[in-house]
Amino acid sequence: MQLTISQGDIVDFIRDICYNQFLPLLGVKEISFSFSAGQDSIPGYFDADKIDKVIFNLLSNAFKYTPPGGSVQVEVEKKNQNAVIIRVSDTGIGISPEEQQKIFTRFYSKTIGQSVETNGIGLSLVKELIELHHGTISVESTINKGRCFTVEIPVHQPDYIHEENLESPLSGIEEQERETELSSENTHILLVEDNKELLLLMKNSLSGRYHIFTSGNGKKALSIIKEQDIQIIVSDIMMPEMNGLELCKTVKENLETSHISVIILTAKNSMEDRINCYNAGADGYIAKPFNMKLLEARINNLVQKQKSKQKDFESDVDLNLSTLEYQSIDEQFLATAIEIIQNHIDKPDFDISILAQSLNVSKSSLYRKIKSMTGLFPLEFVRNIRLKQACRLLKDKSVSISEVAYASGFSDPKYFAQCFKAEFNLTPSEFQKQKSVPTYQ
């Protein structure tokens, strides 16, 4: 491992991890949470990826060992001009004095109640990452009263030698690649895995490019899917309460979630197992053990296919849905939505509420479904269908631009012309004068 140092505000960075990635998990277990900082802003130099792994791991442990009704707290303060102190504390079961010196040992086994639990690699990895960052980590704890992990790291640029990849300004090409990479963060991925170590490994590997949600079983995953705009699910098969195949089948048979892509992870690798996965509607299958690069490549492939399909839909004037290879349930939904809009095409007061009611779905479900399938917000989707209708009408050169505008549901021909130019980079008049209708990208 090596450091990649960049400049940032460490208060904002850790606050974002706490509230956007971790707080929803605490709410499930009825644990109170607080974040505090000695200063509103602490600019400095640090490795964002390494600190993200450290904070998430410490918070995961605090959550795991704190009973309902307890509390977890994160504090950030500036020690001096060169260093920052981060504390993660909880009111959980605590750690005995004799075990406090051993918890950073990889796969250390400890006794909890009547059972023995293996520590895994979590805290060992945290210690390695902090030491790589030229920092220190320590723990103070009292049995049944809680514990406090204290991390200290330097944030002063001269503390990092030049071999540690101090990030420099990006070139034009690198900037474009970075923008493409950042755009994938809009993709929401739900990881469903009951092995906590593997779940954390996948989350840490993917969270740099995607917005990640996690669940330990299929039943809890369904509740997350109802609340969040999920585009891809990566799920293990063997899980308590609801296994991966049941989850996949439930998602794919429900109109409101059938557009979500599902990748199945399993230790079973027979032909029959593969057939069962695809019969359940899975979009991909990866056998355990697997390389994270393979999972990342499969996810990236699904993301790119989805973006390509969205682009093709927006530019297809003839609305030939069969060429876009949607699932039958999704193709029928989209075809019905288009038919409803076309049946009201000349009515300017037709809106999203009417469309959702006609489709018998909520407006929030309509938003998720349409946005995922077409890349358009519902209002943009309706306007896109109106403009494609205008393209077909404009093929008749005897029809005036105003007539086309009104017939397509626009009450103002000038506004229609503006929308048309923005969509096709041509005015309606220029479009009408062409001998043939081109494909627009």
C-alpha positions in Angstrom: 0.0 0.0 0.0 1.1 3.6 -0.6 -0.3 7.0 0.2 -1.9 9.3 -2.3 -2.0 12.6 -0.5 -4.3 15.5 -1.6 -5.5 18.7 0.0 -8.9 18.9 1.5 -11.0 19.8 4.5 -10.8 16.9 6.9 -13.8 18.1 9.0 -16.1 18.1 6.0 -14.7 14.8 4.8 -15.3 12.9 8.1 -18.7 14.6 8.6 -19.7 13.4 5.2 -18.7 9.8 6.0 -20.7 10.0 9.3 -23.9 11.4 8.0 -24.1 10.2 4.4 -22.7 6.7 4.7 -23.1 5.6 8.3 -25.9 7.4 10.1 -28.7 5.4 8.4 -27.2 2.2 9.9 -27.3 3.6 13.4 -31.0 4.5 13.1 -31.8 0.9 12.4 -30.4 -0.1 15.8 -31.8 2.9 17.7 -28.4 4.3 18.6 -27.9 8.0 19.1 -25.1 9.6 17.2 -23.2 12.9 17.4 -20.5 14.6 15.5 -18.4 17.5 16.8 -15.4 19.5 15.6 -13.2 22.0 17.4 -13.3 24.1 14.3 -15.8 24.4 11.4 -13.0 23.8 8.9 -9.6 22.1 9.2 -7.8 22.2 5.8 -4.8 19.9 5.4 -3.2 17.1 3.4 -4.4 13.5 3.9 -5.1 10.3 1.9 -8.9 10.3 1.6 -9.2 6.6 0.7 -7.2 5.5 3.7 -9.0 7.8 6.2 -12.4 6.7 4.8 -11.5 3.1 5.5 -10.3 3.9 9.0 -13.4 5.9 10.0 -15.9 3.5 8.5 -14.2 0.5 10.2 -14.1 2.2 13.6 -17.7 3.3 13.3 -18.7 -0.2 12.2 -17.1 -1.6 15.4 -18.8 1.0 17.6 -22.2 0.2 16.0 -21.6 -3.6 16.4 -20.7 -3.5 20.1 -23.1 -0.8 21.3 -26.6 -2.1 22.4 -29.9 -0.3 21.4 -30.3 2.9 23.4 -26.6 3.5 23.5 -24.6 6.3 21.8 -21.7 6.7 19.4 -19.7 9.9 19.1 -17.1 11.2 16.6 -14.9 14.2 17.5 -12.3 16.0 15.3 -9.9 18.6 16.6 -6.7 20.3 15.6 -3.8 19.3 17.9 -1.5 22.0 16.4 -0.7 23.4 13.0 0.6 20.1 11.8 -1.7 17.4 13.2 -5.3 16.4 13.7 -6.9 14.2 16.4 -10.0 12.0 15.6 -11.9 10.2 18.4 -14.5 7.5 17.9 -16.2 6.6 21.1 -19.2 4.5 22.1 -21.2 3.4 25.2 -20.9 -0.3 24.3 -19.7 -3.4 26.0 -16.1 -2.2 26.3 -12.8 -4.1 26.2 -11.0 -5.6 29.1 -7.5 -4.3 30.0 -5.8 -7.5 29.0 -7.4 -7.5 25.6 -6.7 -3.8 24.8 -3.2 -4.7 23.8 -4.3 -7.5 21.5 -7.2 -6.1 19.5 -5.0 -4.8 16.7 -3.7 -8.3 16.1 -5.1 -9.9 12.9 -7.6 -12.7 13.6 -7.3 -12.3 17.3 -10.0 -14.4 19.1 -11.8 -12.8 22.0 -14.5 -14.1 24.4 -17.9 -12.2 24.4 -20.4 -13.6 26.9 -20.6 -17.3 26.3 -19.2 -17.2 22.7 -15.8 -16.7 21.1 -15.5 -14.2 18.3 -12.6 -13.7 15.9 -11.5 -10.1 15.4 -10.9 -10.5 11.7 -8.6 -8.0 9.9 -10.6 -4.8 10.6 -8.6 -3.2 13.5 -5.4 -4.7 12.2 -5.9 -3.0 8.9 -6.9 0.3 10.6 -3.6 0.3 12.6 -1.6 -0.5 9.4 -3.3 2.4 7.5 -2.8 4.9 10.3 0.9 4.0 10.6 1.3 4.2 6.8 -0.2 7.7 7.3 2.6 8.5 9.8 0.0 8.5 12.6 -0.9 6.7 15.8 -4.0 4.9 17.2 -4.8 4.0 20.8 -7.8 2.8 22.7 -9.2 3.5 26.2 -12.0 1.4 27.5 -13.9 0.3 30.6 -16.0 -3.0 30.6 -19.7 -2.3 30.1 -19.1 1.5 29.9 -17.7 1.8 26.4 -14.5 2.6 24.6 -12.7 5.4 22.8 -10.3 5.0 19.8 -8.0 8.0 19.4 -6.3 8.6 16.0 -3.6 11.2 15.4 -2.4 12.0 11.9 -0.2 14.8 10.4 -2.0 17.1 7.9 1.0 19.3 7.1 2.3 18.9 3.5 6.1 18.8 4.5 5.3 15.7 6.7 4.8 13.6 3.5 7.8 12.8 1.4 7.6 13.2 -2.4 7.6 9.4 -3.0 4.1 9.3 -1.5 2.3 10.5 -4.6 1.3 14.0 -3.6 -1.5 14.8 -5.9 -0.8 17.5 -8.5 -3.1 19.5 -10.6 -4.7 17.4 -13.4 -4.0 17.8 -17.0 -6.9 18.4 -19.5 -7.2 14.7 -20.4 -6.9 13.6 -16.8 -9.5 16.1 -15.8 -12.0 14.6 -18.3 -11.2 11.1 -17.1 -11.8 12.3 -13.5 -15.1 13.9 -14.5 -16.2 10.6 -16.1 -15.1 8.7 -12.9 -17.0 11.1 -10.7 -20.1 10.9 -12.7 -20.4 7.2 -11.8 -20.8 8.3 -8.1 -24.4 9.0 -9.1 -24.9 5.3 -9.4 -26.4 3.8 -6.2 -25.3 0.2 -5.5 -26.7 -2.0 -2.8 -24.3 -4.7 -1.4 -26.1 -7.6 0.3 -23.8 -10.0 2.1 -23.9 -11.6 5.5 -20.1 -12.0 5.8 -19.2 -8.7 7.4 -15.5 -8.8 6.4 -16.4 -9.3 2.7 -19.1 -6.7 2.9 -16.6 -4.1 4.2 -14.0 -5.1 1.6 -16.5 -4.6 -1.2 -17.7 -1.4 0.2 -14.3 0.1 0.6 -13.3 -1.0 -2.9 -16.4 0.5 -4.6 -17.2 3.6 -2.5 -14.5 5.6 -4.3 -16.6 5.5 -7.5 -20.2 4.7 -6.5 -22.6 5.6 -3.7 -22.8 2.4 -1.6 -25.6 1.0 0.6 -25.2 -2.2 2.5 -27.3 -4.9 4.0 -26.7 -8.3 5.8 -29.7 -10.1 4.3 -32.3 -10.0 1.6 -35.2 -8.9 3.8 -33.4 -5.8 5.1 -32.3 -5.1 1.5 -35.9 -4.8 0.3 -36.6 -2.1 2.9 -33.5 -0.2 1.6 -34.7 -0.6 -2.0 -38.0 1.0 -1.0 -36.3 4.0 0.5 -33.4 4.6 -1.9 -32.9 5.0 -5.6 -30.9 1.8 -6.2 -29.5 1.0 -9.7 -27.5 -2.1 -9.1 -27.7 -4.9 -6.4 -24.7 -7.2 -5.7 -26.0 -10.1 -3.6 -24.7 -13.3 -2.0 -27.0 -16.3 -2.4 -26.7 -18.0 1.0 -28.1 -15.5 3.6 -30.5 -15.7 6.6 -34.2 -14.6 6.4 -34.2 -14.1 2.6 -31.5 -15.6 0.3 -30.1 -13.9 -2.8 -32.3 -15.8 -5.3 -35.5 -14.9 -3.5 -34.3 -11.3 -3.3 -33.5 -11.2 -7.1 -36.8 -12.8 -8.0 -38.8 -10.4 -5.8 -37.0 -7.4 -7.3 -37.4 -8.5 -10.9 -41.1 -9.4 -10.5 -42.1 -6.1 -9.0 -42.8 -3.4 -11.6 -41.4 -0.7 -9.3 -38.0 -2.4 -9.0 -37.7 -4.6 -12.1 -35.3 -2.1 -13.8 -32.6 -2.7 -11.1 -29.7 -4.8 -12.3 -28.7 -7.7 -10.0 -25.3 -9.5 -9.8 -25.3 -12.8 -7.8 -22.3 -13.9 -5.8 -22.1 -17.5 -4.8 -19.7 -20.2 -3.7 -21.7 -22.7 -5.8 -20.5 -22.9 -9.4 -22.3 -25.8 -11.1 -24.3 -25.3 -14.3 -27.5 -25.9 -12.4 -26.6 -23.0 -10.0 -25.9 -20.7 -12.9 -29.3 -21.6 -14.5 -31.1 -21.0 -11.2 -29.5 -17.5 -11.0 -30.5 -16.5 -14.5 -34.0 -18.0 -14.1 -34.4 -15.7 -11.1 -33.7 -12.8 -13.4 -30.0 -12.1 -12.5 -28.1 -9.9 -14.9 -24.7 -11.3 -13.8 -23.1 -14.2 -11.9 -19.8 -14.3 -10.2 -18.4 -17.4 -8.4 -16.6 -17.1 -5.1 -13.8 -16.6 -4.4 -13.5 -13.8 -6.8 -11.1 -10.9 -7.6 -12.5 -7.5 -6.8 -11.3 -6.3 -10.2 -13.8 -8.7 -11.8 -16.7 -7.4 -9.7 -15.7 -3.8 -10.5 -15.5 -4.7 -14.3 -18.9 -6.3 -14.2 -20.5 -3.3 -12.4 -18.8 -0.9 -14.8 -20.1 -2.9 -17.7 -23.7 -2.7 -16.4 -23.3 1.1 -15.8 -22.0 1.6 -19.3 -24.8 -0.5 -20.8 -27.4 1.5 -18.9 -25.9 4.8 -20.0 -25.8 3.6 -23.6 -29.4 2.5 -23.5 -30.4 5.9 -22.0 -28.6 7.8 -24.7 -30.2 5.6 -27.4 -33.7 6.2 -26.0 -33.2 9.9 -26.0 -31.9 10.1 -29.5 -34.3 7.6 -31.1 -36.9 9.7 -32.9 -38.9 6.6 -34.0 -39.3 5.2 -30.4 -38.4 1.7 -31.3 -38.2 0.2 -27.8 -37.5 -3.4 -29.0 -34.0 -2.4 -30.2 -33.1 -1.2 -26.6 -33.4 -4.7 -25.1 -35.4 -3.8 -22.0 -36.8 -6.6 -19.9 -40.4 -7.4 -21.0 -41.9 -5.9 -17.9 -39.9 -2.7 -18.3 -40.5 -2.4 -22.0 -44.2 -2.8 -21.4 -44.1 -0.1 -18.7 -42.3 2.3 -21.0 -44.6 1.6 -23.9 -47.6 2.2 -21.8 -46.2 5.5 -20.5 -45.4 6.6 -24.1 -48.9 5.6 -25.2 -50.5 7.6 -22.3 -48.5 10.7 -23.3 -49.3 10.3 -26.9 -53.0 10.0 -26.1 -52.8 13.4 -24.3 -50.1 14.9 -26.7 -52.2 18.0 -27.6 -53.1 18.8 -24.0 -50.6 21.4 -22.5 -52.0 20.7 -19.0 -51.0 17.1 -19.0 -48.5 16.6 -16.1 -46.6 14.1 -14.1 -49.4 13.6 -11.6 -51.7 12.5 -14.4 -49.0 10.2 -15.9 -48.3 8.6 -12.5 -52.0 8.1 -11.8 -52.6 6.6 -15.2 -49.7 4.2 -14.7 -51.0 3.4 -11.1 -47.6 4.2 -9.5 -46.5 6.9 -7.0 -44.7 9.9 -8.3 -41.5 8.8 -6.5 -41.7 5.4 -8.1 -42.3 7.0 -11.5 -39.2 9.2 -11.0 -37.0 6.3 -10.2 -38.2 4.1 -13.0 -38.2 6.7 -15.7 -34.8 8.2 -14.6 -33.1 4.8 -14.5 -34.5 3.6 -17.8 -34.2 6.7 -19.9 -31.8 9.0 -18.0 -34.5 11.7 -18.0 -36.5 13.2 -15.2 -40.2 12.6 -15.7 -40.9 16.2 -17.0 -38.0 15.8 -19.4 -39.3 12.4 -20.5 -42.7 13.9 -21.3 -41.1 16.8 -23.2 -38.9 14.3 -25.1 -42.0 12.3 -26.3 -43.7 15.6 -27.3 -40.6 16.7 -29.3 -40.3 13.3 -31.0 -44.0 13.6 -32.0 -43.1 17.0 -33.4 -40.3 15.5 -35.5 -42.8 13.1 -37.1 -45.2 16.0 -37.8 -42.5 18.1 -39.3 -41.9 15.5 -42.0 -45.0 17.0 -43.7 -43.5 20.2 -45.1 -47.0 21.7 -45.6 -47.6 21.9 -41.8 -46.6 25.2 -40.1 -44.3 25.3 -37.1 -47.1 26.8 -34.9 -49.4 24.0 -35.9 -46.8 21.4 -35.0 -46.2 23.2 -31.6 -49.9 23.1 -30.6 -50.3 19.6 -31.9 -47.4 18.5 -29.7 -48.8 20.0 -26.6 -46.8 23.3 -26.5 -49.0 26.4 -25.8 -46.2 28.8 -27.0 -44.6 28.2 -30.4 -41.5 30.3 -29.3 -41.0 28.0 -26.3 -41.5 25.0 -28.5 -38.8 26.3 -30.9 -36.4 26.8 -27.9 -37.0 23.3 -26.6 -36.6 21.8 -30.1 -33.3 23.6 -30.7 -32.0 22.5 -27.3 -32.9 18.9 -28.0 -31.8 18.5 -31.6 -29.4 21.4 -32.1 -31.6 22.6 -35.0 -34.6 24.9 -35.2 -37.9 23.4 -36.3 -37.6 25.2 -39.6 -34.1 23.9 -40.3 -35.3 20.4 -39.4 -38.3 20.6 -41.7 -36.1 21.7 -44.7 -33.9 18.6 -44.5 -34.5 15.9 -47.1 -34.3 13.1 -44.5 -34.6 12.9 -40.7 -31.1 12.2 -39.3 -30.3 10.3 -36.0 -29.4 12.8 -33.2 -26.9 12.0 -30.6 
